[in-house]
Amino acid sequence: MFAISTIKRNISRHKKKSFLSILISCMIVLFLLLYISNIEKNQLQLIKLGKTIPITGSICNIDGSQDVGLQIDLEMLGKIRDTGLIKDEVTAIEICAAMPNTYDESALGCLFRFAGTNSFSIFSSFTPQDVSYIDGYDESFLKESEPVCIVRDRFMEEENINLGDELEVEAYAQKYDKEGGLIDDFEKIGLVKMKVIGSFKSKTHLRNEAPYIISPIGFVESIYKGTNVKSYASAARFTLKDSLKVNEFKSEMQKIGFSSTNIQAGFSRLGEALTLNDETFIMSATQLTKSLNMLKKLEPLIFIIVAAIGFISSYLLMQSRQNEFAIMRSLGTSKKKCFQIIFLESMILVLLGSIVGACVSGFIVSVKIKTMASILAAFLIFYMLGTTVALLLLNRFSVMAILSKTD
């Protein structure tokens, strides 16, 4: 009770100094919370960056000159999916086809392109707006495995094909040499039957610039079942689920066997390299990361400064009250008791100031309650550590010397 009443009396007697202690604590806490809020803001921006700046990629040939019409191992493509790091995958499988009983080795010109895909974005020769459908169908048919197709309008005219017809074609797989080069040899897959549900108009009149038939990739994959013919993807594009994991993705791709492009490597149709459009993201992320690392590096120094401020302010404020403490000591108050009273008085003022600072910061920045509690605790520890050192030094004074100066 003596200590509490003494503290109350001291605070009341030294209103200006008490207010100054509260103000100093308030300003320091406000600064700390603004500083930590800036760190959290940068961290949040970095997280949002991974979503607002997507990183897209594609499988390409080794010199990076082509990302369509390739020979892509489906097993390696499956390993990319298994990483769980990609989304919005767009894949295509291209085979050759001929009308029944029209193909032989001396009549390569009768073959035409037959593609399976899950998105029209893989093609540059037409857009979804260039496609017309029979009732009950739209672009979503590509996501299924139904034996249906859309046919190039020019081909429909040549072969007298109508919407709703059942179309029969012979499917053939293109053969490649060891370097992925095309050779004039094909392996028969089998007879394929499908319903014509739409037609599309290509922007090019060149025969091989656009496929003649497009079906869902799931259906084209099913054509290979029950045969010994190996299938390959001709194109594959994707988006990273989280751009922040771009380095993890690159590491996984190296393990799978993909390499970076090398313009000096020479042309090949083997899809064994990857291109990532990550320049914009890396530039933005690097700037944010540098700023964030700088702020985090300064954290220890800031709390050391807080302890120094606690020492200096306590030392200066209490030094002028040495006469008061000398009188307390001369009246029988022990050195330990005197230290406890001054320490508690300082802690109450500092605690009050930190609460005020926290309340003021709530109107300026948004800081999580858990973070705010941690900052307040750290501030109290470091500030009172400085205060403790100051009080220990001040408590070493000679009572007789102080009182004799007063006389």
C-alpha positions as CSV (number, residue, x, y, z in Angstrom):
1,M,0.0,0.0,0.0
2,F,2.9,2.3,0.8
3,A,4.4,1.8,-2.7
4,I,1.0,2.4,-4.4
5,S,0.3,5.6,-2.5
6,T,3.8,6.8,-3.1
7,I,3.5,6.2,-6.8
8,K,0.2,8.0,-7.0
9,R,1.6,10.9,-5.1
10,N,4.8,11.1,-7.3
11,I,2.7,11.0,-10.5
12,S,0.4,13.8,-9.2
13,R,3.3,15.9,-8.0
14,H,5.3,15.6,-11.2
15,K,2.5,16.0,-13.8
16,K,4.7,17.5,-16.5
17,K,7.3,14.8,-16.3
18,S,4.7,12.1,-16.1
19,F,3.0,13.5,-19.1
20,L,6.3,13.6,-20.9
21,S,7.0,9.9,-20.1
22,I,3.5,9.0,-21.4
23,L,4.1,11.1,-24.6
24,I,7.5,9.5,-25.3
25,S,6.1,6.0,-24.9
26,C,3.1,6.9,-27.1
27,M,5.2,8.2,-29.9
28,I,7.6,5.2,-29.8
29,V,4.7,2.7,-29.9
30,L,3.1,4.6,-32.7
31,F,6.3,4.6,-34.7
32,L,6.8,0.9,-34.1
33,L,3.3,0.0,-35.2
34,L,3.6,2.1,-38.3
35,Y,6.9,0.4,-39.0
36,I,5.6,-3.1,-38.5
37,S,2.4,-2.2,-40.5
38,N,4.7,-1.2,-43.4
39,I,6.4,-4.6,-43.2
40,E,3.0,-6.4,-43.2
41,K,1.9,-4.2,-46.1
42,N,4.9,-5.2,-48.2
43,Q,4.4,-8.9,-47.3
44,L,0.7,-8.6,-48.3
45,Q,1.7,-6.9,-51.6
46,L,4.1,-9.7,-52.3
47,I,1.4,-12.3,-51.7
48,K,-1.0,-10.4,-53.9
49,L,1.6,-10.1,-56.5
50,G,1.6,-13.8,-57.0
51,K,-2.1,-13.6,-57.9
52,T,-2.3,-10.3,-59.8
53,I,0.8,-11.0,-62.1
54,P,0.3,-14.5,-63.4
55,I,3.2,-16.4,-64.8
56,T,2.3,-18.4,-68.0
57,G,4.5,-21.0,-69.6
58,S,4.6,-23.4,-72.4
59,I,6.6,-26.5,-73.6
60,C,8.7,-25.6,-76.6
61,N,11.5,-27.0,-78.7
62,I,15.1,-26.6,-77.5
63,D,15.8,-23.4,-79.5
64,G,12.5,-21.8,-78.3
65,S,11.3,-21.2,-81.8
66,Q,8.2,-23.3,-81.7
67,D,5.6,-24.2,-79.1
68,V,3.1,-26.0,-81.4
69,G,3.4,-29.0,-83.7
70,L,5.8,-30.6,-81.3
71,Q,6.5,-34.1,-80.1
72,I,5.8,-33.9,-76.4
73,D,6.1,-37.0,-74.2
74,L,2.8,-37.4,-72.4
75,E,4.5,-39.0,-69.4
76,M,6.6,-35.9,-68.8
77,L,3.5,-33.8,-69.3
78,G,1.8,-35.9,-66.6
79,K,4.7,-35.3,-64.2
80,I,4.2,-31.5,-64.6
81,R,0.5,-31.9,-63.6
82,D,1.5,-34.1,-60.6
83,T,3.6,-31.3,-59.1
84,G,0.3,-29.5,-58.3
85,L,1.9,-26.2,-59.3
86,I,0.0,-25.4,-62.5
87,K,-3.5,-24.5,-63.5
88,D,-5.4,-23.6,-66.7
89,E,-3.6,-26.2,-68.7
90,V,-4.2,-26.1,-72.4
91,T,-3.1,-29.2,-74.3
92,A,-3.4,-30.4,-77.9
93,I,-2.8,-33.7,-79.6
94,E,-2.5,-33.7,-83.4
95,I,-2.8,-36.7,-85.6
96,C,-3.3,-37.1,-89.3
97,A,-6.5,-38.4,-90.9
98,A,-7.9,-39.4,-94.3
99,M,-11.3,-40.2,-95.6
100,P,-11.8,-44.0,-95.6
101,N,-9.9,-45.9,-98.2
102,T,-8.2,-42.9,-99.7
103,Y,-4.7,-43.1,-98.2
104,D,-1.7,-45.0,-99.4
105,E,2.0,-44.2,-99.2
106,S,1.9,-42.7,-102.7
107,A,-1.0,-40.3,-101.8
108,L,0.3,-38.3,-98.8
109,G,-1.7,-35.3,-100.1
110,C,-5.0,-36.9,-99.0
111,L,-4.0,-36.6,-95.3
112,F,-5.3,-33.7,-93.2
113,R,-4.8,-32.4,-89.7
114,F,-7.1,-33.8,-86.9
115,A,-6.6,-32.2,-83.5
116,G,-7.8,-32.9,-80.0
117,T,-7.7,-30.1,-77.5
118,N,-9.3,-28.7,-74.3
119,S,-9.3,-25.0,-75.5
120,F,-9.4,-23.1,-78.7
121,S,-6.7,-20.7,-77.4
122,I,-4.1,-23.2,-78.7
123,F,-5.0,-22.2,-82.3
124,S,-4.2,-18.8,-83.8
125,S,-6.0,-19.3,-87.1
126,F,-9.5,-18.8,-85.7
127,T,-11.3,-17.6,-82.5
128,P,-14.3,-19.1,-80.6
129,Q,-16.4,-16.4,-82.4
130,D,-15.7,-18.1,-85.7
131,V,-17.4,-21.4,-84.6
132,S,-21.1,-22.2,-85.0
133,Y,-22.8,-25.1,-83.4
134,I,-26.0,-27.2,-83.7
135,D,-28.5,-26.8,-80.8
136,G,-27.3,-28.1,-77.4
137,Y,-23.6,-27.6,-78.0
138,D,-21.1,-24.9,-77.2
139,E,-17.3,-24.5,-76.5
140,S,-17.7,-26.6,-73.3
141,F,-17.8,-29.8,-75.5
142,L,-13.9,-29.6,-75.4
143,K,-13.9,-30.4,-71.7
144,E,-15.7,-33.7,-72.3
145,S,-14.8,-37.0,-74.0
146,E,-17.8,-37.3,-76.3
147,P,-17.1,-38.6,-79.9
148,V,-18.0,-35.3,-81.5
149,C,-16.1,-32.8,-83.6
150,I,-16.3,-29.4,-85.4
151,V,-15.1,-29.3,-89.0
152,R,-13.4,-26.5,-91.0
153,D,-16.0,-25.0,-93.4
154,R,-13.8,-25.4,-96.4
155,F,-13.4,-29.1,-95.8
156,M,-17.2,-29.5,-95.2
157,E,-17.8,-28.0,-98.7
158,E,-15.2,-30.2,-100.3
159,E,-16.5,-33.4,-98.8
160,N,-20.2,-32.5,-98.7
161,I,-20.4,-32.8,-94.9
162,N,-23.4,-31.4,-93.1
163,L,-23.9,-30.4,-89.4
164,G,-25.3,-33.3,-87.5
165,D,-23.7,-36.0,-89.8
166,E,-21.7,-38.9,-88.5
167,L,-18.2,-38.5,-89.9
168,E,-15.8,-41.4,-90.4
169,V,-12.1,-40.9,-90.9
170,E,-9.0,-43.1,-90.7
171,A,-6.6,-41.9,-88.1
172,Y,-2.8,-42.1,-88.5
173,A,0.0,-41.2,-86.2
174,Q,3.0,-39.1,-87.5
175,K,6.3,-40.8,-87.1
176,Y,9.4,-38.9,-86.0
177,D,13.2,-39.5,-86.2
178,K,15.4,-39.5,-83.1
179,E,15.8,-35.7,-83.2
180,G,12.0,-35.2,-83.4
181,G,12.1,-34.5,-87.1
182,L,9.1,-35.4,-89.2
183,I,9.4,-38.3,-91.7
184,D,7.1,-39.2,-94.5
185,D,5.8,-42.3,-92.7
186,F,2.6,-42.8,-90.7
187,E,1.3,-45.5,-88.4
188,K,-2.4,-46.4,-88.7
189,I,-4.4,-46.0,-85.5
190,G,-7.8,-47.0,-86.7
191,L,-11.2,-46.0,-88.0
192,V,-12.8,-43.1,-86.1
193,K,-16.5,-42.2,-86.0
194,M,-17.8,-39.0,-84.6
195,K,-20.7,-36.6,-84.8
196,V,-20.3,-33.2,-86.5
197,I,-21.7,-30.7,-84.1
198,G,-20.3,-27.5,-85.5
199,S,-18.1,-25.8,-88.1
200,F,-15.5,-23.1,-88.0
201,K,-14.1,-20.6,-90.4
202,S,-10.3,-20.2,-90.5
203,K,-8.7,-16.9,-91.1
204,T,-6.1,-18.5,-93.4
205,H,-6.7,-20.3,-96.7
206,L,-3.5,-22.3,-96.4
207,R,-4.2,-26.0,-96.2
208,N,-2.1,-26.9,-93.2
209,E,-2.3,-23.6,-91.2
210,A,-5.4,-24.9,-89.3
211,P,-6.7,-28.4,-88.5
212,Y,-9.6,-29.7,-90.5
213,I,-11.2,-31.5,-87.6
214,I,-11.2,-30.6,-83.9
215,S,-12.5,-32.9,-81.2
216,P,-12.2,-33.0,-77.4
217,I,-8.7,-34.1,-76.3
218,G,-10.3,-36.8,-74.1
219,F,-11.9,-38.4,-77.2
220,V,-8.7,-38.2,-79.2
221,E,-6.7,-39.8,-76.4
222,S,-9.3,-42.7,-76.3
223,I,-8.6,-43.4,-80.0
224,Y,-5.1,-44.8,-79.0
225,K,-6.6,-47.2,-76.5
226,G,-6.2,-50.8,-77.5
227,T,-3.5,-50.0,-80.0
228,N,0.3,-50.2,-79.8
229,V,0.7,-46.7,-81.2
230,K,2.4,-44.2,-78.9
231,S,0.7,-40.9,-78.6
232,Y,2.3,-37.5,-78.1
233,A,1.0,-34.0,-77.3
234,S,1.7,-31.4,-79.9
235,A,1.4,-28.4,-77.6
236,A,1.0,-27.6,-73.9
237,R,0.5,-24.3,-72.1
238,F,-0.2,-23.5,-68.5
239,T,-0.3,-20.9,-65.8
240,L,1.4,-21.2,-62.4
241,K,-1.1,-21.5,-59.5
242,D,1.2,-19.3,-57.3
243,S,3.7,-17.1,-59.0
244,L,5.7,-16.9,-55.8
245,K,6.6,-20.6,-56.3
246,V,8.3,-19.9,-59.6
247,N,11.7,-21.0,-58.3
248,E,10.2,-24.2,-56.9
249,F,8.5,-24.9,-60.2
250,K,11.8,-24.4,-62.1
251,S,13.5,-26.8,-59.8
252,E,10.8,-29.4,-60.3
253,M,11.0,-29.1,-64.1
254,Q,14.8,-29.7,-64.0
255,K,14.1,-32.9,-62.0
256,I,11.5,-34.0,-64.6
257,G,14.0,-33.5,-67.4
258,F,13.0,-30.2,-69.0
259,S,15.7,-27.6,-69.9
260,S,15.9,-24.0,-70.6
261,T,15.8,-22.8,-74.2
262,N,19.1,-22.5,-76.1
263,I,19.0,-20.5,-79.3
264,Q,22.2,-22.0,-80.5
265,A,21.0,-25.6,-80.2
266,G,19.4,-25.8,-83.6
267,F,15.8,-26.7,-84.6
268,S,14.0,-29.8,-83.3
269,R,10.4,-30.8,-82.9
270,L,11.1,-32.5,-79.5
271,G,9.2,-30.7,-76.8
272,E,11.9,-30.9,-74.1
273,A,12.3,-27.2,-73.1
274,L,10.2,-24.7,-71.2
275,T,9.6,-21.0,-71.6
276,L,8.2,-19.0,-68.7
277,N,6.8,-15.4,-69.1
278,D,8.1,-14.4,-65.6
279,E,10.0,-11.2,-66.4
280,T,7.3,-8.7,-65.1
281,F,6.7,-10.7,-62.0
282,I,10.4,-11.1,-61.1
283,M,11.1,-7.4,-61.6
284,S,8.2,-6.4,-59.3
285,A,8.9,-9.2,-56.8
286,T,12.6,-8.3,-56.6
287,Q,11.8,-4.6,-55.8
288,L,9.3,-5.6,-53.1
289,T,11.6,-8.3,-51.6
290,K,14.5,-5.9,-51.4
291,S,12.4,-3.3,-49.5
292,L,11.0,-6.0,-47.2
293,N,14.4,-7.4,-46.4
294,M,15.7,-4.0,-45.6
295,L,12.9,-3.3,-43.2
296,K,13.4,-6.6,-41.5
297,K,17.1,-6.1,-41.1
298,L,16.5,-2.8,-39.3
299,E,14.1,-4.4,-36.8
300,P,16.8,-5.4,-34.2
301,L,18.5,-2.0,-34.5
302,I,15.2,-0.3,-33.9
303,F,14.5,-2.2,-30.6
304,I,18.1,-1.5,-29.5
305,I,17.3,2.2,-30.1
306,V,14.1,1.8,-28.1
307,A,16.1,0.5,-25.1
308,A,18.5,3.4,-25.5
309,I,15.6,5.9,-25.5
310,G,14.3,4.2,-22.4
311,F,17.6,4.6,-20.7
312,I,18.2,8.2,-21.7
313,S,14.7,9.5,-21.0
314,S,14.5,7.7,-17.7
315,Y,18.0,8.9,-16.7
316,L,17.3,12.5,-17.5
317,L,13.8,12.6,-16.0
318,M,14.8,10.9,-12.8
319,Q,18.1,12.7,-12.3
320,S,16.3,15.9,-11.4
321,R,14.5,14.0,-8.6
322,Q,17.6,12.7,-6.8
323,N,16.8,15.0,-3.9
324,E,13.4,13.4,-3.5
325,F,14.9,9.9,-3.6
326,A,17.6,10.9,-1.1
327,I,14.9,12.1,1.3
328,M,13.0,8.7,0.9
329,R,16.3,6.9,1.7
330,S,17.0,9.1,4.7
331,L,13.5,8.3,6.1
332,G,14.3,4.6,6.1
333,T,13.2,3.4,2.6
334,S,15.6,0.7,1.5
335,K,17.6,1.0,-1.7
336,K,15.7,-2.0,-3.1
337,K,12.3,-0.5,-2.1
338,C,13.2,2.8,-3.6
339,F,14.2,1.1,-6.9
340,Q,10.9,-0.8,-6.9
341,I,8.8,2.3,-6.4
342,I,10.5,4.2,-9.2
343,F,10.5,1.2,-11.5
344,L,6.7,0.6,-11.0
345,E,6.0,4.3,-11.5
346,S,7.9,4.3,-14.8
347,M,6.3,1.1,-16.0
348,I,2.8,2.5,-15.3
349,L,3.5,5.6,-17.2
350,V,5.1,3.7,-20.1
351,L,2.2,1.2,-20.2
352,L,-0.3,4.0,-20.3
353,G,1.6,5.7,-23.1
354,S,1.9,2.5,-25.1
355,I,-1.9,1.9,-24.8
356,V,-2.6,5.4,-26.0
357,G,-0.1,4.9,-28.9
358,A,-1.8,1.6,-29.9
359,C,-5.2,3.3,-29.8
360,V,-4.0,6.2,-32.0
361,S,-2.4,3.8,-34.5
362,G,-5.7,2.0,-34.9
363,F,-7.1,5.1,-36.6
364,I,-4.0,5.3,-39.0
365,V,-3.1,1.8,-39.9
366,S,-4.6,-1.7,-39.7
367,V,-2.5,-4.0,-37.6
368,K,-3.5,-7.5,-36.5
369,I,-4.3,-7.7,-32.7
370,K,-1.7,-10.5,-32.3
371,T,1.0,-8.4,-34.0
372,M,0.0,-5.3,-31.9
373,A,0.3,-7.4,-28.7
374,S,3.7,-8.7,-29.7
375,I,5.0,-5.2,-30.5
376,L,3.7,-3.8,-27.2
377,A,5.3,-6.6,-25.3
378,A,8.6,-6.1,-27.1
379,F,8.5,-2.4,-26.6
380,L,7.8,-2.8,-22.8
381,I,10.7,-5.3,-22.4
382,F,13.3,-3.2,-24.3
383,Y,12.1,0.2,-22.9
384,M,12.0,-1.0,-19.3
385,L,15.4,-2.7,-19.9
386,G,16.8,0.7,-20.6
387,T,14.9,2.2,-17.7
388,T,16.3,-0.5,-15.4
389,V,19.9,0.3,-16.3
390,A,19.2,4.1,-15.8
391,L,17.6,3.5,-12.4
392,L,20.5,1.2,-11.2
393,L,23.0,3.9,-12.1
394,L,20.9,6.6,-10.4
395,N,20.3,4.5,-7.3
396,R,24.1,4.4,-6.6
397,F,24.2,8.0,-5.4
398,S,25.3,9.0,-1.9
399,V,22.4,10.1,0.3
400,M,24.7,12.4,2.4
401,A,26.2,14.0,-0.6
402,I,22.9,14.8,-2.1
403,L,21.4,16.2,1.1
404,S,24.6,18.2,1.9
405,K,24.3,19.9,-1.5
406,T,20.7,20.7,-0.8
407,D,21.7,22.4,2.5
